[in-house]
């Protein structure tokens, strides 16, 4: 009882345990309650912040702890925007991004300056600073688009890129206006600002990748990797502030750098998403709500008039910029809606600009009261803008995301059909390769596939004498845990058989496996590079086989180099393995360089042209397989070398392929390798005369062959009778 009396329960709450408990319950229940009434959870968190904040029930004050976590949440949003962006699409649409960025900056700036000067009656500097606030936007609703899995849409890439342009230009105006109001602006001021910003960009884009690659090559502990990622984000944010720009710019640039090192299907990415969406981002939204004071609208006509003008100009100009962008680049109405939704919310940079303008005192009244560059009416009107714009943004992005997600599924029916049929099996023998093999198997999975991964460990008759079953169980348990850390399911399979080759072969047939991943240990030599076990599997299994040797973590690789036999496009599995490599490249933001015959290159170009995804691709005509060692000179240590091999009797088989094990073991020991044996038809039919311009051709042919076989059996039965 005495301890209860000693607790300070006065408002606002001061006990850190109670404060954190209140925030956690808000994060827990606000989305549940507001989702029931069809209101985006982001609005629920902002409204909850209004209720418990200093202008509501006053349960919590917006003290340093709330500001700290809120700042972390804001930086986290910008970091995720850079991390999840499709770099290939980003580069492809860079001209569109620049046009949209300038449009969504200049329209609000010009209309805002005119409205502030002629309608509200502010001076030129005040009007310019207020209008620059209209130009900025914060990606408050980005988590909604991420939840629906549409963050790689070109409209979202354009908006994210445009955000950087608008915020940088608006913050430059802020620096200039602040300097002009103090009389500090000179050519030297702009030179220092420009030089420091260039140095900051150079350090982040050139030095950070070297540090990241060094770290990820040497440390694979999950906790260390996550802490390292956070440290790089906040270091970049700090360097941005030193350079004279906002920390959010640094967070975004760090996301762009780490984009290549954090695969989107990896456990690390899952941890980054989880922690941000569970804690930091909700804290930011609650802190935004705590700023909102609706009662200011009752303080007189001045606050209402300013708030009304700010709302109309800010939302109308952003909508007009989105509409113009949609029409100029012939985007769909849903993409135009998405651009407006993401770019209409105002929070971070907006608040920073207004607070700086509010704190700049340009003189005093006759009564000694300060004359501010932006008065209290503007501050209150901005708070209202934050609430309304975030609400509009959340509803619009929710609606656009749902429609884009549905269209995304409808536009890729082949991918959905493939996802429902494919089954990937990972053969697990070496404890030190479990993580690499499971991660590789997950990357091969179709994005929307709900079929689990299969992990297989074989216990042979010889192994049973040494109690290998318990060792195999530990391997499978580790594989299951690793897959679950990225929210993927792995079904463990233990098989007892006379030898490993038989075990894998019969498991593939029993489980209807379509893709088989087999690990190649680092200690292999030219005599045991593949070995009789793998050779037996290759001869007896007609599905796609991937023999993988990871020399370094996959996220530290920079390029995929693919060697394809001259008749590689004639194999039945050509379309399948090509699609998997394109998926690998896209997931990891890596370019692909194909070395193949002119005919195969033409076929690859035709297939890539029909795909909606965009990857960077280079081609080199290559057919001199007698001079295979040319790749030893062409490859770099961070390249991923993929060799498309062939089974004997297949359309693309070459006698030179028999020498591959010797070449690979003697000259490519330090290289990360993937050896692919494409799918073949069990009937052994030669596909060299079949033109694979249409991906459905092979399936149709197989169906017809099956029908003919059944018909022949039926005729024989009738004749026999």
N, C-alpha and C positions, 0 to 999 in steps of 0.2 A: 504493500500500500504506500509505503514511504517513497519507493522508487517511482510510483505513478505520480505522486504529488510533485516530485522533483522535475518531471518532464515539462519542458516549455512547449505548451500547445497554443501559444498566442499566434495570431495571424499577422503577417505571413509566416508560414512554418519555417523553423530554423534548424530543426534536427535533420541531419543529412540522411539518416535511415528512413525517416518518414517521407522526406522530399522524394527520394529515389523510389520509394514504394508507390507514392501517388503517381509519379511519371510512368512507372511500369504498368500500373493498372489502366492508365489512360491509353498507353500503347496497345494493351491487350484488348480492352473492351470497346474503344472508339471505333475501330474498323468493324467489329462484330455488329454493333448497334446501327451504325450508319449504312452498312451494306444491306441490312434488313429493309431499310427505307429507300434503297436504290440510290444512295448518295456516295460518291467516291470516298474512300477511306482517308484520302489526303485532306479533303474538306473537313471530315470528322476530327482529325487531329488538330487542324487550325482552330476550329470552333471550340474544341476542348481546351486549347491554350487560352482562348478568349475567356472561357468560363472560369478557369482556375487562376488566371493571371491577375495582375494588379488592378485592371479595370473591370474585373468580374467579381468573383467571390474572394479574391485576394488570398487564396490558399498558398500560392507560390509567388515569390518576387522574381523578377528577371535579373538575378544576380550573376556573379561571375561564373558560377558553375553552369547555369543554363546557357549563358553566352558562349562558354567554352564548348559544350557539347553541340550547341546549335551551329557554331562555326565549323566544327568537325563534320557535322551532317551536311552542311552546304558544300564544303570541299569534297565530301564523299560523292555527292550527286554529280559534280563536275568531273570528278575522277572516273566515275562509272560511265559517264557520257563518252569520254575519250577511250575508255577501255573496251566498251561494247561496240564502238563504231566500226563499220566495215571499211577497212583502210583502202581496199581495192575500189569500192564504190566511191569512197571519199575522194580518191585521186581522180577517178573517172569523172566525177561531177564537180571538180574544183572550180570550173568557170561558173557553173550554176550557183555554187555556194557564194562566190564573190558577188555575183549579181544580186542574189537574194539578200546577202548581208548588207550591201550598200542600199538596197531598196528599203529594207526594214529599218535601216538607220536614218536615211535622209528624209523619208516621208514623215515619220513622227517628229523629227527634228525641225523641219520647215513648218509643218502645221502647228506644232507645239509652240514654236517661237512666235509665230503670228498671233495665235490665240492668247498667249500669255501677255504679249505686248499690247495688243489692241483690245482684247476683251477683258482681261484681268488688270491691265494697267501697270504692269511691272516694267522696270527698266530693261535695257537691252541685255546686260550681263545676267540679270536675274532670269529673264525670259529664256536666254540661251541655255543656262544651267538647268532650268526646269524642263525645257524641251529635251535635253540630253537624257533626262530621266525617262521620258516617254520612249526613247529609242532602245533602251536596254530591255532585256528580259531574262528571267531566271528559269531554268528547266525544272520547275517544281513538279510538273506532271510527268517527267521522264520515267519515274518508276512505274507508272500505269502502263505506258507503252512497253516497258521491259517485261511486265507481268504477262502481257499478251504475246510476247515473242516476236514483235515486229520492229525491233530497234534497228534492224539492218535495211529497212525500207529507205529508198532514196530521199523521200520527203523528210524523214527524221535525220538522215545524214546532212541534208542541206540546212536544216534548222539548227542542228548542233554546231555545224561550221559557221553558220551565220551568227550564232550567239557569241562566238569568239570575236568576230569582226565588230559587232555592235558594242560589246562591252569594252573592247580595247579603244575604239574611237570615242565612246562616251567618257571613258576614264581619262583620255587625253584632253578632252574638252574640260573636264573637271579640273585637271592639273593646270590648264591654261587659264581658266576663269579664276581659280583660286589665286594663281600668281598675279594676274592682272588686277584683282581687287586689292592685292597687297603691294602692287608695283614692282614685283620681282621678275616679271617675264622679260627675257632677252634672248637673242639668238643662242647664247651659251646655254641657257636653260633647256631649250629644245634639243640642242646637240647632246647635252648630258643625258637627257631622257631617252633619246633615240639610241645613243650608243649603249647605254646600260641595258636597254631592252634587247638589242641585237646580241649582246654578250650573253644575256640570260637564255635566249632561244638557242644559241650555239652550244652552251654548256648542257642544257637539258637534252637536246636532240642528238648531240655528238658524243658527249661524255657519259651520260646516263646509260645508253645501251651497252657500253663497254663494261660498266660496273655490274649491270644486271646479268649480262652473259657470264661474267666471271663468277658471280654469286651462285646462279642457278646450276652451273656446272659442278660446283663443289659442295653444295649443301642441299640435301633433299628432305630435311626435316620439315614437316608441314607447318609447325608453329613458327619456326625460324623464317620460312618463306613468307608467311603472312605478315609478320612483323617487319620484314625487310620491305615488302610492298608498301605498307603504311609509312614507313620511314622515308621512302623515296617520294611519296606523295607530298608529305609535309615539308621535306627538304626543298622540293621544287616550288611549293607554295611560298616558303620563306624567301627563296631566291627571287621569286617574282616581286615580292614586297620590297626587297633590297633594290631591285631594278626600277622601282617606282610605279609598278602596276599592281592590280589587285591580286590577292592570293588565289582566287578562283581560276585565273589564267594559268598559274603554275600547276594547279591540280589537274586541269584539262590536258596540258602538255604532258604531264607525267602519265596520264592515262593513255595518250597516244604512244608514248615510248613503251609502256608495259604491255600494250595491246599484243605485241608479237611474242611476249614471254609468258602470257597467261592464256593457255588454250581455253576456249569457251566451254568445253565439255570436261574440264579438269576439276579435281577436288579443290584446288586453290581458288578457282573461279567461284565454285560453290560456296566456299567460306567467305570470300569477299562479298558476294551477294547477300549471304545470310546475315552477317554481322551488320552490314550497312542498312538493310531493310528492316532488321529487327530492332536496331538500337539507334544508330547515329542519325539516319534520315528522319525517323519520327521525332527525335529530339529537336531537330531543326524546324520541323513544321509546327511543333508545339511552341517553340520560341517565337516564331512568326506570329502565331495567334495571340501571344501575350503582349504584342505591340499594339494590337488593335483596340481602339477606344471609340466605340460607336457613339458615346455620349457627346463627343465633340461636335456632332452635327446639330445638337440642340443649343450650341453656344451663340448662334446668330446666323444671319443671312450670309455673311462673308465666308464662313467655313463651308456652308452648303453650296454656294456659288462656285468656289474654288474646287471643291470635290466633284461637282457636276461637270465642270469644264475638263478637269483632269481625266475623269472616267471616259467621257465621250471622245476626247481627242486620242487618248492612249489606245482604247479598244478599236475605234474606227480606223485609225492610221495603221495599226497592226493588221487588221482585217484586210484593208486595201492593199497592203504590201503582199500579204499571202495570196490574195486574189490575182494580183498582177503577175506574181511569180508562177502561179498555176497556169494562167493563160499563156504567158510567154514560152514556158517550157512544156506546154501541153500535158500537164499532170492531170490525174483523175481528180474528181471532186472530193473524194475521201482523202487524197494526199494533200489537197489544198486545205481541207479542214484540219488535218493533222498539223500542218505548218502553222496555221492560225492558232490552234490550241496550244502548241508548245511555246510559241513566241508571244502569246498574249499575257502570260503571268509575269508579274513584277514582284520582286522581293529583295534579293541581296544587293546587287549593284544599285538598284533604285534607291534603297534605303541609305546606302553609303553616300550617294550623291546628295540626297536631300539633307542628311545630317551634316555633311561638310558645309553645304550652303547655309544651313540654319546656324551653324557655329561661327560663320564669318560675319564679323560686325564691321559695318562700313561707316558708322557714325553714331551720334546720340541725339535724342530729342531734346527739346527745351527742358523737359523734366528730368533729364539724365538717363532715360531708358534707352537701351541699345537698339540701333537700327540694323536689322539683319538682312543679309543678301536674300534669303528666303524666309518669309515670316511664318508665324505659327499656323496660319490658315493653310499654307502649303504643306506643312508637316502633317497636320491632321488630315488633309485631303489625300495625301500620299498613303497614310495608314489605311484609309478607306479603299484606295485603289488596290493595295496589296490584298485585302480580303476579297474584294469583288473579282479582281483579275484572276486570282488563284482559283476561285470558285468556277468562273467561266472556263478557265483553262482545263480544270479537272473534268468537267462534264463533257467538253468538246473532245478532249483526248480520249476519254473513255469510249465515247461513241465512235470516233474514228478508228481506234485500235480494234474494236470488235469487228468492224466492217473490213479492215485491212487483213485481219487474221483469217477471216472467212475467205476472202479473195485469194489470199496466199495459199490456202489449202486447195481451192478450186483450180488455181493456175498450175499446180504441180500434182496432177492426178497420178502420173507415172511414179513419182517419188513415193506417194502414199501407197500405191499398189506394191511397189518394191519393199517398202517398210513392213508391209503386212506379211510378206513371204520370206524375207531373208532371216537366216539364223546364223549367228557368228559363234564359232567355237574357238576357245583359246586353250591350247595345250600347255599345261603347267608342269614343269619338271624341276627347274632351277629356282631355289628360294630367292636369290638375288635379282631375278628378272621378273618377279611377279608384278610389281608396280608398272614397269615399262610395258609388259605384254597386255595387262588389263587396260591400261590407258590407251594403248594402240587399238585394241579391240573396240573400246568405247568410241574412239574417233571414227572408226569404220562404220559404226551404226548410223542408219538413217535418222535424221533429226527428230522426226515424229514417231519413230518406232516404239511400240510398247512391248515388243518381244524382248525378253531378257537376254543377256549374254550367257554363254555356257562356258564353264571352266572345267577342264578335264585333267585328272591325274590317273595315270596307269600304274597299277601294281602288278608286276610280273611274277611268275613262279619263283624266279631267283630272288626277287625282292622280298617275298613273303618270309623267306628264311631269316632275313635281317630285320624283321618287324618294320618294314617300310610303310605299312598302312597308316600307322600313327603319324609318321613324318608327312605323308601325303595329306592327311587330314589337317595338319597345321598349315600346309601350303594353301589348301582350299579355303580355310577359314580366313587367312590373311587376304586372299584374293576377294572374298565376299566383303570383308570390311573395307578394303580399298575401293571397291566399286560403289559401295553404299555411301562413301564419303562424297561422291559426286552425284548422289541421288540416282544411281543406276543399280539395277538388280542383276546379280550374277548367280546362276544356278550351278551349284557344285556337283560334279559327277565323278565318282570313283569307280574305276573298272578293273576287275581282275582278269588278266589274260596271259597267254603264253609269252607274248612279247608286246612291246610298245606299238609297233607298226600295226599289228592285228587289232589291238585295243582301240587305236584312233580310227582306223578304217571302219570297223563295225559300229562304233559310236556315231560316226558321221552318217552312216546309212540308217541307223535306228532313229536318230533325232532329226533326220532330214536337214542336215546342216548345209548351208550354201557357201559359207566362207570359213576358212580354217587358218588360224594364226599359230605359227610354230616358232618358238624362239631358237636363235642360233647363238650358242655361247661364245664369249670372247676368246676362249682358249682353244678354239678349233684350229686345225691346220689343214694343209691341202689334202691329206689322206682321210681326215675325218670331217671335212668341211660340211658336207651334207650327211654322209654316213649311210649305211644300209637301211636304217630305220626310216629316215626321211625319203630316201629313194624308193623304198617300198610303198610309202604312202602316196608319193607322186604318181607312181605307176598304177596304183589301184583306185585312187580317188579322182573323180572327174570334175569336182567342184573347184572353185577358185582357192588357191593355196598361197598364203603369204608367209614367207620365211624371213623373220625379222631379227636383225642384229643391232641393238642400240649401243653405239659407242659413247654417246653422251645424251643428256636429257633432250627430248624431242623439242621442247620449247626454246632451246638454245640454237636450233638449226635455222639457217637463213634462206635456203633455197632447195628446191626439189629438182634433181637432175634425173631424167628418165631415158634409158636406152631401150629402144623397141626394135625387134627383128624386122627385116625388110617386109615380110608378109604378115606383120603383127595385126593388121586390121582385118585379116581374114578369119581370125579365131572367133568362135561363137561367144567367148567371154570378153571380147574386146570392149564392148560398150560398158560392161560391168566394172572392169578394173579401171577404165578411164574415168568413169563417174566417181569411183572411190578416191582416186588421186586428186581430182578436182575438189572434192569435199575436204580432203586433208589440207590442200593448199588454202582453201577459203577459210577453214576453221583457224588456221595458224598464220594467216596473212603472209603466206610465202609465195613467191613466184615459181613457175615451173618452166624448165628448159627441156624440151623434147629433142632427142637425137634419133631420127628415124628416116625411112625412105621417103621420097617425094610423094608417093601414093598414100602412105600412112599419114604423113603430115597433112595432106589434103583432107583425109577422112577425119582426123582429129579437129582440124579447123572447122569443118562443117558441123561437127557435134557440139563444139564449144559455142559456136555462133547461135545454135538453137536453144542454149541454156539461158535461163534468166539470171543465173549467178554470174559474177564477173571476177575473173582472176587474171593476173599478169602472166602472159605466156610468151615464150621465145621458142624458135624452131631452128634446128640445124640439120641439114641433110646428111645422113650418116648411113653407110652400108658396109663399111670396111671392118667387118667383125674379125677378120684376121689380125687387124691392128687394134685390138680391144684396149691395149695399154695406153692408148691416147687419152683415155679418161683419167689415168693416174696423173697426167699433166694438167688436165682441164679442171679437175675437182679441187675444191677448197675444203679445209678441215670441218667447216660448219655446214657443208652441203649434205643433203640426204640423197644417197645414190640408190635409185630404183632400177633394177634390171628386170625386164619382162622376158622370162625364159619360155620354154615350150617343151611339151612331152614329145617323145619319139612318135612319129606317125601323124602328128598334128600339122595343120596347114602352115604354121610359121616356124616349124622346126628347122634348125641349122646344125650341121655337124660341129661347127665352132663352139656351140653351147656346151659341149662336153668338156671344154677346157676352162669353163667359168670357175669351178671350185678352186683350181690351181691359181688362176689369176687373182681371185678375190682374197684368198688366204695369204698370198705372197705379197701383193701390192696394195691392198686396201684394208689392212688390219685396223687402222685407226679411223676408218670411215663408218658412219652409220649406214647400214645397208638394208634393202628390202628386195627380196627375190620373189617375183610373182609368177605363178603357173596359172594361166587363164583357164577358165571353165571350158570343158570339152563335152561334146555329145557322146554318150556311152556307145552309140552305134558305130562310132569311128568314121562317120561320113566326113569326107573332105569338104571344107567350106570355102576353098580357095576361089570358087567361081561365083560365090554369093556376094552381091553388093549390099553392104550394111548401111545403106543410107537411112533406113528407117529402123529405129530400135525395136519395133514390134515384129520385124520380119522373122527373127530367130524364133521367137515364141510361137508365131503362127506356123512356121515350118515344123517345129517340134510337135505341135498339136496335130497337124496333118499326117505326119509320120506315125504318130500314135494311133490315129484313126485307121490308117491303112493296115497297120499291124493287127489291130483287132478284127478288121474285115477279113484279112487273110486267114486268121485263126478260125473265124466263123465258117468260111468257105471250106476249109480243110475238115472241119467237124461235120459239115453236111455231106461232103464226099465220103468221109469215113463211114457215116451212117448208111 
